[in-house]
């Protein structure tokens, strides 16, 4: 009887509200596009899409909740590379396996970090910053969103590839780390672009480069770290939608099609551009390959640098 009714249930999907678990706080660079897409999905699917923010433990709480949910199409996850690609290499007993317990739907959005410094350092380029750090090893501090975060691991990569020594000071959030840089508590940081810009406009922070391999189209005036002094450097933050493993493929493909179309809408593009968020899109398989590739790459860096979360 179950097998006979299952196709009809899938065809009728959705018949009740859908929960979208977001592994970040309200008004963050994940939450902004998640809420915009959720509202568009509501109109297209004919059911409410309720946003459930769970930023605890760097997004791990959200991913774990989604991984353990029923694979019926009524629980979606909007998450990022931290708990999906990095966490398996940082936590010895992670309560989920992102590549086994979840199915990718679509890589939605992303953005590089910006290498930001305090103007008191007197440097205006990546090469000058590296020269200063090499001349005074261990003298300068850098801020991150927290241990194991993308901003932490990106600076650890920078330290390794540029051959510099900087002292890590973890903060509990992006705004806190940006404020610490602006106040002079720390002298450098990789920051989310939208969080750094207000401090740049006030003259308290200077931007040197973006962390992606190539220039960021939304901030074309900034060179990449790779072109500015550290060849091959590449770090990017990406976000996407996943569902519990075992969710019917028909639902995965329907969601993928709808969200790809939503990301091309003019008002969505304007909202994300204004928040310096890149639009991605693509197929479920493409997103799955990004997760696998980034997990392998960052896992190697974590082992090399000994980065820890405690």
Secondary structure by P-SEA (a helix, b strand, c coil): ccccaaaaaaaacccbbbbbbbccccccaaaaaaaaaaaaaaaaacccbbbbbbccccaaaaaaaaaaccccccbbbbcccccccccccccccccccccccccccccccbbbbbbccccccccccaaaaaaaaaaccccbbbbccccccaaaaaaaaaaaaabbbbbbbbcccaaaaaaaaaaccccccccccccaaaaaaaccccccccccccccccccccccccccccccbbbbbbbbccccccccaaaaaaaaaaaaaaaacaaaaaaaaaacbbbbbbcaaaaaaaaaaaaaaaaaaaaaaccccc
